[in-house]
Amino acid sequence: MQREQRAAKRRAQVRAWLGKPLAARGITGVSLLWIACLLVPLVLFCLHAQPLYDDFAHVKDAADAWARTGSLWAAWQGGLSRVAQLYSTWQGTYVAMLLSAFTPMVFSAKLFFVAPLCTLLLMVGAAWYLTRALAALLRLPRHLTLLAYAVFLTLWLGYLPGAREAIYWQSGAPYGVSGAMLLLLAGLLLRLHLGGKPMRRAVRLGVIAVAGTVLGGCPYPLGLGGAVMLLLLAVWAWLAKSRARGGALLALLCTCASLAVVILAPGNLVRQARVGAAMHPLLAVLQSTVEMLEYSGGWITPQLIAAALLLAGVLWQPLKASGLRFARPLLFTVLSMGALAAAFVPGVFATGVEGLRVDRMVATLYLMAIPVLLSNLCYWLGYAAACQRMDAQGEPHPGGSPTAAGNGYAATMADAPAWQQTVASGASAEDGGMAAKRNHAPVRMEHAPSLPVQALTVTPPAPTAPAVQPSLGGDMPRPPCLTRGLALLCAGLAVWGLFASAMMTVPLVAAPYSLVTGQAARYRAQMDARAQAVASAPTHTAAMDALTPIDNLPALQRTDGLEYPPQRAPLAEGMHHYYRVQQLVQRYGAGHIPQTEWDALAAWEAAANP
């Protein structure tokens, strides 16, 4: 009997410990450490990235112009000439080609790391901006904002398939940039929707124009998928009379105009003739829908389930207390997944299903799919929270027929029901400080019966009777389901997700493994030695002999094409030209290389191509 009592007592203690809510300060510390452990290895690996294959051909014109003249303007013109050549003979993604043709590698091979580093930081910054915008909408305190960002960044970047091409390969970096632009546009439109000072609004509109142009001019998948998504957002914004309707229209126009420039490029037909006949458009749309469902199903992994559970714990109470009306969730799912399917169409249309198998294509589709899947999670979670709230208030569910008083939303916070009011007693100092710092205005909801989301308009408070600001303090100090047990469960699912996939290729594991074991340093040393051997080779044959395979290639570094024998000869010629020019720049300085050296280089290349 005593043994059973002790066992029951231990079980009760374990249940109490697992069910204890996480403290705000602990969440903040763990989230910051979590983000640092994720990003530091990814950033450090950028220092070991090396140029490969197409990188040498793309920067040749700009690098030669810089070496001959020492003029930045001449180097810029050289990069533009390369873009014009590719636009006429290869493809129309002019922004992607410019990002590959005019990079820090033009000036020195030692600056190659800047390109993957900037791509990585752009993705990290765009994810943070969108998270902050969502936190402003839902009035999340700082610790929950950091936790939501850590969860999203881990899933979006830490488990990114094909990161070796979408981030660490200069010629594939535009595929990562397009994913960052999509998140940045979403965050900017959300900020415009919430209102703000006129100067900030003007700046955000300017950034939207640039981001839309970049998105449309980058690789086709997110160019088309992003344009469809922006079209849906623009229609909603104008019908709902959102503050973001002008920004949504600007983003759509800039993206579509840039995408039109890409589609009309003469090089598209030239490349298509080399690849083969394109698929019928209708068949491509149907096949893309099937591929989207297949890929999305494959991406519903244990780590995605863990992220969903954590985000549910973070967002349930804020969604319930926000007063947002999440109507017609099924329509939202169909439209958002349709936009995702549009991103699959270009690859399927041009090259068939096999065109989706390359790493950079998988990566860019994943960069769009994860936000779409998580937005559906949040929307359905918000719908459930709204239904529960309205059941308690005796009101019709979202999506029902509205009546004169059927929306259940007060015109001002002073008239709001009890669930919208702040209960000041017991509120933590941190939550109260964050609410005071943000100084949000009260909100009023406007019903748009034909849309899946209702408009949120900001109403300034009366100067004589300032409204009480809603927060997560008082009777809702933290989401009740964000407990130690949930955290342990999610950690177990995340680890399971690593073993359920090719664990050593996941950036979350591959980057620290390569750095800690010295694999990245050995790779860099071997690549530097091979580059010097190729640059100093007296003949083309000697340069080809110097192209020895690299032992123990890091998982985050793309192969250099030596596995394809026909590529060995052009790779040897391109590497020799680039690294020889870099040697001459180091010896004489840019703009001071004697003509005899250029003649000797031309003679070497002429002998390689008799």
C-alpha positions as semicolon CSV with decimal commas, in nm:
position;residue;x (nm);y (nm);z (nm)
1;M;0,000;0,000;0,000
2;Q;0,279;0,244;0,093
3;R;0,463;0,158;-0,228
4;E;0,153;0,236;-0,432
5;Q;0,105;0,562;-0,246
6;R;0,466;0,662;-0,310
7;A;0,431;0,573;-0,678
8;A;0,108;0,773;-0,702
9;K;0,277;1,066;-0,529
10;R;0,569;1,055;-0,771
11;R;0,332;1,043;-1,068
12;A;0,145;1,340;-0,931
13;Q;0,471;1,531;-0,886
14;V;0,578;1,452;-1,241
15;R;0,241;1,561;-1,378
16;A;0,260;1,881;-1,177
17;W;0,613;1,952;-1,299
18;L;0,526;1,882;-1,663
19;G;0,207;2,086;-1,641
20;K;0,374;2,391;-1,490
21;P;0,363;2,691;-1,728
22;L;0,696;2,821;-1,854
23;A;0,816;3,146;-1,699
24;A;0,849;3,453;-1,923
25;R;1,212;3,512;-1,827
26;G;1,301;3,149;-1,895
27;I;1,131;3,162;-2,235
28;T;1,330;3,474;-2,325
29;G;1,665;3,323;-2,225
30;V;1,603;2,990;-2,394
31;S;1,478;3,159;-2,713
32;L;1,784;3,385;-2,740
33;L;2,019;3,092;-2,681
34;W;1,821;2,884;-2,929
35;I;1,846;3,150;-3,201
36;A;2,219;3,200;-3,138
37;C;2,293;2,826;-3,156
38;L;2,107;2,809;-3,486
39;L;2,254;3,115;-3,657
40;V;2,617;3,124;-3,542
41;P;2,721;2,801;-3,720
42;L;2,534;2,902;-4,036
43;V;2,709;3,239;-4,039
44;L;3,052;3,091;-3,970
45;F;3,013;2,839;-4,249
46;C;2,981;3,130;-4,492
47;L;3,352;3,195;-4,434
48;H;3,433;2,853;-4,582
49;A;3,209;2,875;-4,890
50;Q;3,392;2,858;-5,223
51;P;3,304;2,961;-5,581
52;L;3,198;2,677;-5,808
53;Y;3,140;2,621;-6,177
54;D;2,887;2,883;-6,301
55;D;3,023;3,144;-6,058
56;F;3,339;3,189;-6,267
57;A;3,150;3,240;-6,595
58;H;2,903;3,486;-6,441
59;V;3,164;3,723;-6,293
60;K;3,416;3,702;-6,577
61;D;3,313;4,023;-6,758
62;A;3,290;4,234;-6,443
63;A;3,611;4,089;-6,293
64;D;3,806;4,151;-6,615
65;A;3,676;4,509;-6,639
66;W;3,782;4,576;-6,280
67;A;4,126;4,422;-6,332
68;R;4,189;4,618;-6,653
69;T;4,067;4,959;-6,536
70;G;4,033;4,962;-6,158
71;S;3,702;5,144;-6,214
72;L;3,389;5,050;-6,025
73;W;3,176;5,191;-6,307
74;A;3,356;4,976;-6,563
75;A;3,302;4,669;-6,345
76;W;2,931;4,755;-6,319
77;Q;2,909;4,786;-6,697
78;G;3,082;4,451;-6,732
79;G;2,822;4,292;-6,506
80;L;2,540;4,450;-6,709
81;S;2,689;4,317;-7,032
82;R;2,681;3,967;-6,885
83;V;2,317;4,013;-6,785
84;A;2,230;4,137;-7,135
85;Q;2,402;3,836;-7,289
86;L;2,217;3,589;-7,068
87;Y;1,888;3,774;-7,119
88;S;1,923;3,720;-7,494
89;T;2,059;3,366;-7,495
90;W;1,960;3,188;-7,173
91;Q;1,675;3,320;-6,954
92;G;1,499;3,638;-6,843
93;T;1,555;3,644;-6,465
94;Y;1,749;3,969;-6,487
95;V;1,763;4,039;-6,112
96;A;1,896;3,690;-6,040
97;M;2,154;3,724;-6,316
98;L;2,265;4,063;-6,188
99;L;2,304;3,923;-5,837
100;S;2,530;3,654;-5,985
101;A;2,726;3,874;-6,226
102;F;2,812;4,165;-5,997
103;T;2,919;4,036;-5,656
104;P;3,213;4,092;-5,419
105;M;3,384;3,801;-5,592
106;V;3,445;4,043;-5,880
107;F;3,706;4,226;-5,674
108;S;3,868;3,937;-5,487
109;A;3,814;3,567;-5,433
110;K;3,864;3,633;-5,061
111;L;3,535;3,828;-5,062
112;F;3,329;3,539;-5,192
113;F;3,188;3,475;-4,843
114;V;3,004;3,810;-4,854
115;A;2,743;3,680;-5,102
116;P;2,619;3,382;-4,895
117;L;2,647;3,588;-4,578
118;C;2,426;3,864;-4,720
119;T;2,175;3,607;-4,847
120;L;2,159;3,443;-4,505
121;L;2,124;3,772;-4,317
122;L;1,855;3,889;-4,559
123;M;1,653;3,574;-4,492
124;V;1,701;3,604;-4,116
125;G;1,602;3,971;-4,119
126;A;1,293;3,914;-4,333
127;A;1,174;3,638;-4,100
128;W;1,225;3,867;-3,799
129;Y;1,038;4,155;-3,963
130;L;0,737;3,937;-4,040
131;T;0,738;3,793;-3,689
132;R;0,746;4,141;-3,537
133;A;0,458;4,251;-3,757
134;L;0,249;3,955;-3,646
135;A;0,344;4,024;-3,285
136;A;0,222;4,382;-3,325
137;L;-0,109;4,258;-3,464
138;L;-0,164;4,007;-3,182
139;R;0,011;4,218;-2,916
140;L;0,249;3,944;-2,816
141;P;0,487;4,021;-2,529
142;R;0,859;4,009;-2,597
143;H;0,923;3,657;-2,469
144;L;0,648;3,503;-2,685
145;T;0,767;3,700;-2,988
146;L;1,118;3,560;-2,946
147;L;0,984;3,208;-2,900
148;A;0,765;3,231;-3,211
149;Y;1,064;3,363;-3,409
150;A;1,290;3,084;-3,287
151;V;1,033;2,821;-3,381
152;F;0,970;2,965;-3,726
153;L;1,337;3,027;-3,806
154;T;1,433;2,674;-3,704
155;L;1,171;2,520;-3,928
156;W;1,215;2,765;-4,218
157;L;1,595;2,787;-4,220
158;G;1,734;2,520;-3,989
159;Y;1,562;2,236;-4,178
160;L;1,587;2,398;-4,523
161;P;1,649;2,134;-4,793
162;G;1,889;2,243;-5,064
163;A;2,053;2,515;-4,855
164;R;2,387;2,436;-5,018
165;E;2,255;2,584;-5,343
166;A;1,999;2,840;-5,223
167;I;2,238;3,006;-4,975
168;Y;2,600;2,895;-5,008
169;W;2,625;2,882;-5,388
170;Q;2,648;3,228;-5,538
171;S;2,467;3,136;-5,860
172;G;2,182;2,977;-5,661
173;A;2,150;3,249;-5,397
174;P;1,865;3,429;-5,584
175;Y;1,644;3,132;-5,497
176;G;1,696;3,217;-5,129
177;V;1,661;3,589;-5,192
178;S;1,316;3,539;-5,348
179;G;1,201;3,359;-5,034
180;A;1,323;3,649;-4,821
181;M;1,143;3,901;-5,045
182;L;0,817;3,712;-5,007
183;L;0,837;3,729;-4,627
184;L;0,946;4,092;-4,635
185;L;0,648;4,191;-4,850
186;A;0,411;4,009;-4,616
187;G;0,556;4,190;-4,315
188;L;0,544;4,531;-4,487
189;L;0,182;4,487;-4,592
190;L;0,087;4,382;-4,241
191;R;0,258;4,691;-4,101
192;L;0,069;4,911;-4,346
193;H;-0,253;4,737;-4,245
194;L;-0,189;4,834;-3,883
195;G;-0,125;5,199;-3,972
196;G;0,162;5,423;-3,872
197;K;0,325;5,761;-3,923
198;P;0,320;5,908;-4,276
199;M;0,700;5,906;-4,304
200;R;0,720;5,539;-4,210
201;R;0,440;5,462;-4,452
202;A;0,631;5,632;-4,735
203;V;0,947;5,438;-4,652
204;R;0,756;5,111;-4,642
205;L;0,595;5,183;-4,979
206;G;0,940;5,245;-5,125
207;V;1,073;4,919;-4,985
208;I;0,765;4,739;-5,118
209;A;0,836;4,867;-5,468
210;V;1,196;4,744;-5,451
211;A;1,105;4,409;-5,295
212;G;0,831;4,349;-5,552
213;T;1,070;4,423;-5,837
214;V;1,331;4,189;-5,693
215;L;1,075;3,913;-5,637
216;G;0,947;3,931;-5,993
217;G;1,299;3,942;-6,140
218;C;1,430;3,647;-5,939
219;P;1,377;3,281;-6,040
220;Y;1,037;3,190;-6,178
221;P;0,882;2,975;-5,901
222;L;0,833;3,240;-5,633
223;G;0,799;3,510;-5,897
224;L;0,476;3,350;-6,020
225;G;0,367;3,210;-5,684
226;G;0,432;3,543;-5,515
227;A;0,239;3,731;-5,784
228;V;-0,065;3,508;-5,732
229;M;-0,041;3,550;-5,357
230;L;-0,015;3,929;-5,391
231;L;-0,315;3,930;-5,624
232;L;-0,526;3,758;-5,357
233;L;-0,403;3,998;-5,090
234;A;-0,472;4,302;-5,310
235;V;-0,828;4,189;-5,381
236;W;-0,892;4,132;-5,010
237;A;-0,731;4,462;-4,909
238;W;-0,944;4,669;-5,148
239;L;-1,272;4,494;-5,073
240;A;-1,208;4,514;-4,699
241;K;-1,085;4,877;-4,728
242;S;-0,764;4,790;-4,548
243;R;-0,498;5,053;-4,486
244;A;-0,265;4,827;-4,684
245;R;-0,468;4,836;-5,005
246;G;-0,238;5,088;-5,173
247;G;0,071;4,896;-5,070
248;A;-0,081;4,566;-5,185
249;L;-0,161;4,713;-5,526
250;L;0,190;4,861;-5,553
251;A;0,349;4,527;-5,462
252;L;0,134;4,346;-5,717
253;L;0,209;4,593;-5,997
254;C;0,585;4,594;-5,933
255;T;0,601;4,215;-5,910
256;C;0,392;4,162;-6,223
257;A;0,584;4,424;-6,423
258;S;0,914;4,267;-6,326
259;L;0,780;3,919;-6,400
260;A;0,662;4,037;-6,743
261;V;1,016;4,152;-6,823
262;V;1,135;3,804;-6,728
263;I;0,875;3,621;-6,935
264;L;0,933;3,830;-7,248
265;A;1,310;3,763;-7,258
266;P;1,432;3,624;-7,594
267;G;1,661;3,386;-7,409
268;N;1,367;3,187;-7,277
269;L;1,291;3,049;-7,623
270;V;1,658;2,976;-7,687
271;R;1,691;2,779;-7,366
272;Q;1,359;2,600;-7,417
273;A;1,480;2,485;-7,759
274;R;1,784;2,328;-7,593
275;V;1,581;2,161;-7,319
276;G;1,297;2,037;-7,537
277;A;0,930;2,107;-7,591
278;A;0,741;2,259;-7,299
279;M;0,444;2,087;-7,137
280;H;0,093;2,195;-7,229
281;P;-0,010;2,481;-6,994
282;L;-0,328;2,312;-6,866
283;L;-0,147;1,986;-6,809
284;A;0,132;2,176;-6,632
285;V;-0,120;2,336;-6,394
286;L;-0,278;2,002;-6,311
287;Q;0,059;1,832;-6,267
288;S;0,180;2,121;-6,050
289;T;-0,122;2,081;-5,822
290;V;-0,041;1,713;-5,778
291;E;0,326;1,790;-5,713
292;M;0,233;2,060;-5,463
293;L;0,019;1,817;-5,265
294;E;0,290;1,552;-5,275
295;Y;0,568;1,787;-5,164
296;S;0,352;1,953;-4,899
297;G;0,260;1,613;-4,759
298;G;0,628;1,523;-4,744
299;W;0,703;1,844;-4,556
300;I;0,448;1,766;-4,284
301;T;0,724;1,619;-4,071
302;P;0,771;1,566;-3,696
303;Q;0,949;1,901;-3,673
304;L;0,655;2,073;-3,841
305;I;0,420;1,909;-3,590
306;A;0,647;2,028;-3,308
307;A;0,642;2,381;-3,446
308;A;0,264;2,368;-3,478
309;L;0,224;2,260;-3,116
310;L;0,454;2,532;-2,987
311;L;0,290;2,800;-3,198
312;A;-0,051;2,682;-3,082
313;G;0,066;2,725;-2,725
314;V;0,203;3,071;-2,800
315;L;-0,084;3,204;-3,011
316;W;-0,402;3,057;-2,865
317;Q;-0,474;3,321;-2,602
318;P;-0,352;3,616;-2,816
319;L;-0,573;3,502;-3,104
320;K;-0,865;3,460;-2,868
321;A;-0,812;3,802;-2,713
322;S;-0,732;3,985;-3,039
323;G;-1,094;4,019;-3,152
324;L;-0,997;3,919;-3,508
325;R;-1,262;3,735;-3,704
326;F;-1,127;3,437;-3,897
327;A;-1,417;3,361;-4,130
328;R;-1,426;3,090;-4,398
329;P;-1,104;2,904;-4,313
330;L;-1,164;2,646;-4,585
331;L;-1,165;2,920;-4,849
332;F;-0,845;3,059;-4,701
333;T;-0,681;2,718;-4,726
334;V;-0,789;2,662;-5,086
335;L;-0,667;3,005;-5,201
336;S;-0,334;2,992;-5,018
337;M;-0,256;2,640;-5,138
338;G;-0,354;2,748;-5,488
339;A;-0,094;3,024;-5,474
340;L;0,160;2,768;-5,357
341;A;0,068;2,540;-5,648
342;A;0,135;2,833;-5,884
343;A;0,498;2,832;-5,767
344;F;0,533;2,475;-5,900
345;V;0,406;2,562;-6,248
346;P;0,721;2,721;-6,405
347;G;0,948;2,427;-6,330
348;V;0,694;2,168;-6,443
349;F;0,600;2,366;-6,754
350;A;0,956;2,420;-6,876
351;T;1,139;2,101;-6,780
352;G;0,878;1,857;-6,654
353;V;0,861;1,699;-6,312
354;E;1,238;1,642;-6,309
355;G;1,288;2,018;-6,306
356;L;1,162;2,024;-5,947
357;R;1,422;1,778;-5,823
358;V;1,728;2,006;-5,816
359;D;1,825;2,139;-5,475
360;R;1,768;2,508;-5,541
361;M;1,415;2,442;-5,672
362;V;1,326;2,230;-5,371
363;A;1,469;2,499;-5,143
364;T;1,275;2,790;-5,293
365;L;0,948;2,593;-5,292
366;Y;1,008;2,499;-4,928
367;L;1,070;2,865;-4,842
368;M;0,719;2,946;-4,962
369;A;0,549;2,629;-4,843
370;I;0,641;2,663;-4,475
371;P;0,489;3,014;-4,434
372;V;0,179;2,899;-4,622
373;L;0,136;2,589;-4,405
374;L;0,195;2,782;-4,082
375;S;-0,042;3,060;-4,189
376;N;-0,310;2,797;-4,238
377;L;-0,236;2,664;-3,891
378;C;-0,272;3,012;-3,741
379;Y;-0,588;3,083;-3,937
380;W;-0,762;2,763;-3,831
381;L;-0,642;2,817;-3,476
382;G;-0,785;3,169;-3,486
383;Y;-1,111;3,035;-3,624
384;A;-1,136;2,787;-3,337
385;A;-1,056;3,062;-3,085
386;A;-1,317;3,293;-3,239
387;C;-1,579;3,018;-3,230
388;Q;-1,508;2,950;-2,863
389;R;-1,522;3,318;-2,782
390;M;-1,849;3,369;-2,967
391;D;-2,004;3,061;-2,810
392;A;-1,931;3,217;-2,472
393;Q;-2,090;3,542;-2,589
394;G;-2,388;3,373;-2,753
395;E;-2,295;3,512;-3,097
396;P;-2,295;3,348;-3,443
397;H;-1,972;3,185;-3,557
398;P;-1,742;3,361;-3,808
399;G;-1,875;3,325;-4,158
400;G;-2,240;3,326;-4,047
401;S;-2,490;3,584;-4,160
402;P;-2,414;3,913;-3,983
403;T;-2,688;4,116;-3,820
404;A;-2,702;4,471;-3,696
405;A;-2,543;4,362;-3,370
406;G;-2,426;4,021;-3,483
407;N;-2,059;4,093;-3,528
408;G;-2,003;4,110;-3,157
409;Y;-1,735;4,380;-3,183
410;A;-1,758;4,709;-3,000
411;A;-1,684;5,037;-3,173
412;T;-1,435;5,130;-2,901
413;M;-1,249;4,935;-2,638
414;A;-1,456;5,095;-2,365
415;D;-1,764;4,919;-2,504
416;A;-1,585;4,589;-2,560
417;P;-1,693;4,271;-2,382
418;A;-1,507;4,145;-2,080
419;W;-1,272;3,918;-2,278
420;Q;-1,124;4,224;-2,451
421;Q;-1,056;4,419;-2,133
422;T;-0,727;4,417;-1,949
423;V;-0,729;4,274;-1,603
424;A;-0,454;4,477;-1,447
425;S;-0,424;4,286;-1,125
426;G;-0,149;4,025;-1,132
427;A;-0,006;4,143;-1,466
428;S;0,366;4,092;-1,492
429;A;0,592;4,394;-1,509
430;E;0,729;4,279;-1,840
431;D;0,387;4,241;-2,005
432;G;0,270;4,575;-1,870
433;G;0,587;4,745;-1,987
434;M;0,555;4,600;-2,334
435;A;0,191;4,709;-2,361
436;A;0,279;5,060;-2,249
437;K;0,575;5,074;-2,484
438;R;0,370;4,970;-2,785
439;N;0,084;5,208;-2,699
440;H;-0,155;5,042;-2,941
441;A;-0,479;5,213;-3,027
442;P;-0,806;5,025;-2,969
443;V;-0,945;4,833;-3,260
444;R;-1,278;4,802;-3,436
445;M;-1,381;4,520;-3,663
446;E;-1,568;4,563;-3,991
447;H;-1,743;4,263;-4,140
448;A;-1,683;4,170;-4,504
449;P;-1,912;3,872;-4,561
450;S;-1,754;3,756;-4,888
451;L;-1,399;3,742;-4,756
452;P;-1,210;3,491;-4,541
453;V;-1,063;3,759;-4,315
454;Q;-1,228;4,069;-4,171
455;A;-1,085;4,419;-4,186
456;L;-0,901;4,558;-3,891
457;T;-0,920;4,935;-3,861
458;V;-0,743;5,140;-3,601
459;T;-0,953;5,393;-3,414
460;P;-0,768;5,660;-3,212
461;P;-0,877;5,683;-2,848
462;A;-1,074;5,977;-2,717
463;P;-0,837;6,232;-2,559
464;T;-1,052;6,273;-2,249
465;A;-1,103;5,905;-2,181
466;P;-0,801;5,700;-2,285
467;A;-0,885;5,340;-2,348
468;V;-0,743;5,060;-2,143
469;Q;-0,495;4,863;-2,352
470;P;-0,548;4,489;-2,393
471;S;-0,258;4,270;-2,296
472;L;-0,173;3,921;-2,186
473;G;-0,145;4,026;-1,825
474;G;-0,381;3,974;-1,535
475;D;-0,590;3,664;-1,571
476;M;-0,394;3,564;-1,884
477;P;-0,027;3,603;-1,779
478;R;0,076;3,343;-2,036
479;P;-0,089;3,082;-2,259
480;P;-0,200;2,808;-2,022
481;C;-0,098;2,527;-2,261
482;L;0,266;2,642;-2,298
483;T;0,405;2,404;-2,038
484;R;0,723;2,213;-1,966
485;G;0,563;1,893;-2,089
486;L;0,474;2,052;-2,423
487;A;0,829;2,185;-2,458
488;L;0,977;1,838;-2,396
489;L;0,733;1,680;-2,640
490;C;0,823;1,930;-2,911
491;A;1,195;1,882;-2,849
492;G;1,149;1,508;-2,892
493;L;0,956;1,557;-3,215
494;A;1,228;1,788;-3,350
495;V;1,498;1,530;-3,277
496;W;1,280;1,261;-3,434
497;G;1,250;1,482;-3,741
498;L;1,629;1,487;-3,774
499;F;1,650;1,108;-3,776
500;A;1,348;1,081;-4,005
501;S;1,538;1,273;-4,276
502;A;1,896;1,281;-4,404
503;M;2,018;1,429;-4,078
504;M;2,369;1,522;-4,191
505;T;2,233;1,732;-4,478
506;V;2,006;1,945;-4,256
507;P;2,165;2,290;-4,200
508;L;2,081;2,268;-3,831
509;V;2,325;1,975;-3,801
510;A;2,549;2,001;-4,109
511;A;2,692;2,346;-4,029
512;P;2,805;2,279;-3,669
513;Y;2,928;1,931;-3,764
514;S;3,148;2,068;-4,045
515;L;3,288;2,340;-3,822
516;V;3,351;2,132;-3,510
517;T;3,513;1,840;-3,691
518;G;3,733;2,067;-3,904
519;Q;3,572;1,941;-4,223
520;A;3,495;2,295;-4,342
521;A;3,850;2,417;-4,277
522;R;4,003;2,119;-4,461
523;Y;3,766;2,175;-4,753
524;R;3,864;2,539;-4,778
525;A;4,235;2,455;-4,766
526;Q;4,198;2,193;-5,040
527;M;3,998;2,431;-5,259
528;D;4,255;2,711;-5,215
529;A;4,541;2,477;-5,304
530;R;4,356;2,348;-5,609
531;A;4,275;2,703;-5,722
532;Q;4,643;2,803;-5,707
533;A;4,744;2,489;-5,897
534;V;4,490;2,560;-6,173
535;A;4,593;2,926;-6,195
536;S;4,960;2,835;-6,229
537;A;4,906;2,552;-6,480
538;P;5,112;2,616;-6,796
539;T;4,863;2,440;-7,025
540;H;4,497;2,354;-7,036
541;T;4,579;1,986;-6,995
542;A;4,776;2,061;-6,680
543;A;4,486;2,265;-6,545
544;M;4,249;1,973;-6,603
545;D;4,488;1,740;-6,424
546;A;4,493;1,979;-6,126
547;L;4,115;1,950;-6,091
548;T;4,124;1,667;-5,843
549;P;3,805;1,574;-5,653
550;I;3,772;1,708;-5,300
551;D;3,773;1,451;-5,022
552;N;3,492;1,453;-4,765
553;L;3,282;1,731;-4,919
554;P;3,075;1,924;-4,659
555;A;2,701;1,867;-4,687
556;L;2,636;2,240;-4,723
557;Q;2,872;2,279;-5,018
558;R;2,762;2,199;-5,371
559;T;2,968;1,968;-5,591
560;D;3,187;2,138;-5,851
561;G;3,068;1,936;-6,151
562;L;3,367;1,705;-6,182
563;E;3,130;1,408;-6,172
564;Y;3,026;1,512;-6,526
565;P;3,330;1,461;-6,756
566;P;3,213;1,705;-7,028
567;Q;3,223;1,988;-6,772
568;R;3,585;1,934;-6,672
569;A;3,734;2,119;-6,972
570;P;3,524;2,441;-6,949
571;L;3,559;2,439;-6,570
572;A;3,939;2,423;-6,595
573;E;3,942;2,711;-6,844
574;G;3,707;2,928;-6,638
575;M;3,891;2,866;-6,312
576;H;4,230;2,934;-6,472
577;H;4,114;3,262;-6,619
578;Y;3,957;3,390;-6,298
579;Y;4,232;3,287;-6,057
580;R;4,509;3,398;-6,293
581;V;4,350;3,743;-6,319
582;Q;4,327;3,754;-5,938
583;Q;4,697;3,671;-5,913
584;L;4,778;3,954;-6,152
585;V;4,561;4,199;-5,954
586;Q;4,744;4,107;-5,635
587;R;5,083;4,148;-5,803
588;Y;5,026;4,470;-6,001
589;G;4,703;4,619;-5,868
590;A;4,374;4,672;-6,048
591;G;4,416;4,893;-6,353
592;H;4,796;4,843;-6,369
593;I;4,836;4,497;-6,520
594;P;5,078;4,507;-6,817
595;Q;4,939;4,423;-7,157
596;T;5,193;4,144;-7,193
597;E;5,022;3,956;-6,913
598;W;4,687;3,987;-7,087
599;D;4,844;3,864;-7,412
600;A;4,990;3,563;-7,233
601;L;4,650;3,480;-7,086
602;A;4,486;3,511;-7,427
603;A;4,750;3,280;-7,577
604;W;4,684;3,021;-7,305
605;E;4,312;3,024;-7,383
606;A;4,372;3,013;-7,758
607;A;4,582;2,698;-7,713
608;A;4,302;2,546;-7,506
609;N;4,053;2,610;-7,789
610;P;4,243;2,549;-8,117
